[in-house]
Amino acid sequence: MVDSKFVSTAADVVPSERPETPVHCDLGTIFLGGLFCLAAITALQASSAIVLPVVFAFIFNLLLQPPMRILERFYVPRAVGALLAIALVVGSLVGLGAALSGPAASWAAKLPAGIPRLEEHLSFLRAPLDTFQRFLRQAERVAEGTAPGAPSIAVQSSSFLNKVVFGTRDIADGLFTMVLVLFFLLVSGDTFLRRLVEILPHFGDKRRAVEISQRIENDISGYLFTITAMNGVVGLATGAAAYLCGLGDPLLWGSVAFMLNYVPFLGPLLGIAIFILAGLLSFETLWQALLPAALFFGIHLIEGETLTPMLLARRFTLNPVLVILALIFWYWMWGVPGAILSVPMLAITKIICDRVQSLMAFGHFLEG
């Protein structure tokens, strides 16, 4: 399955209109840049509890700038508009979570009763799995025979309750930090940009800073709005398909499709696996069990190969291989939130590189 959301056609690139992209090969600069990147990666991973909410706040700030300007036209103070925008986002998330708690609990209750049906559908995998288990047991015996006097080490895992408590506290702290930073970003408006323009020495640098800021805001907010709208369409279509094929709980499955579609490539693959599992737990015959996953794959194929590329091809032309690498890297750094932020951060990097003379070669490398 190929997702062409971020792949441009050959007609979108006109080599004759592209400015010359100089490539500098200073080994000292490359070495120092590599050391700086390693130090930055270590710092970002160590400070993820602080940096990740701040990055989310900046992304939400870009998404909420158009409605903030609409509120300003109606003479609504920025502080009041920021409170309204944040209340809308937080209220939507809380309402969605409350609406999904019931269907999710019912599916969790169905799981023990559906395991025998799942085993029946997957009976053809029993022989390979038994062979693999026998191989593992033999490998364990060989390992124990090579070191019979090795002391046994008991690994004591922390309790599930402590993990839930600390995980909930970390999520609450991150949400509070994000909301706090987002509020002050929305209230401040263009203050940081004005201060940056004032301290830059040359007029060309001032104009470039304003151009980069406006392009990032327009492109990223347009990207987020387009992706959110298309994910909503995918969610509605998936919920209707789940209802029509008898899977039930269309709100739950539509929300799952909506959220997974924010992660390119890997999100739809995970959605197919989830729908296969849900179908195997719900239906007796194999073709009925695979029907929800097939419908979800068809919906994603139409959206990912036809609709979204037509809307984003002129705005984003990112190399799909680099999109995958960025997705894997930021997932390793920050988990699922990093995977969601990978494409916007890659797009911001390309926008900046395309408008800084010394970074144009790297910006050209990022292009699809």
Phi, psi and omega in degrees: 000128183244127179257117185254032179298326190246019181251127181265160175277165182293335181288342182282346184248123179246102185300328184292336182267356183278132176292156180295134183250102182289146178241120180255132184242059176273112185295324178296317178295319179297317180296313179295324177295322177296318177297319179296320179296318178297317179295320180294319179298316179298317180294319180295322179289322181288328183254029183297329180297334180259316186291319185299312176299326180293318178296317177299322178297318178294321179293315177295328177297318176296322181291326186267359179296316177302312176296330177295321178291325176296318178295325178295327178295334176266018175060035174273128178301149184298323180296318179293317178298321178296319178296319179295317181294316179294320178297324178295315181294310182294319179297322178295317180295316180294317179296321178294319178297319179293322180290330182271347184296320180295306177300322179295320178294323179293321177291326175295325177289330179286340189300313180299321181288336182270353181297317177301321178294322178296319177296324178294317180293327184260023182296333181292346178268358186294316182296312177299322180293321177297319177298317180295321178295319178297321177297318179295320179296319178295322178295322177295319179296317178299316180296320178292325180290330180287335181223072184290333182266010182291136181290143178275138182246123179269121179265118182258112182274152178288156184289154180296326181296319179296321178296317180296318182295311182291324177296318178295321179294319179296319179296317180296319178297317179296319179295319179297316179298317181297314181295319181296312180294321180298319180300313182288330174294317179293323180289320184291331178066236184263023183298314181297320179295318179297318180294321179295318179295324181292327184269347179289138189283325189250151180295323178297322177293321178297314180295321179294321179296317178294319180296316179297316181298314180295321180292320178298314181296315183292313185289314183290318177295322176295320177298311183296319180294317180295314180296319179296318179296315180293324176294326174296319177296318178297319179296316179296315180295321179292319177298318177295320179295320178296323179291319183289327181273003174089009180287330179081175179050060183297330179295319180296309184289327175295321178292322177299314178296321179299314184285320181292333183288350174287338180263110184294148175066295187285329179299309176299325177297317176295323177297319178298317179297319180295318180290327175296315179297316179296321178294320179294329178281343189253329190243155181277312183275152185290322182293324175293325180292326181272350183297315179301318179295322179294319178294318178297319178297319178296319179296315179295323180296317179295316182289313186284335184256347186234299191286303184296319177301325179294329182274334187247355187297322182278341182268323183229130174227072182264145177294121183297330177295319178289330175297316178296315180297319177295321178298314180294317183296311183287335171293320176295324182286309191233007178078211182300316176303322177295323177296322178293323183275354189297313183291314176302320180291323177294320179293320177297319178300317180293320179299317180292316182295326181293343185243007174244123190303317184286348182250005183297326180296319178292322176297322176294325178294329180283345186284148179282000000 
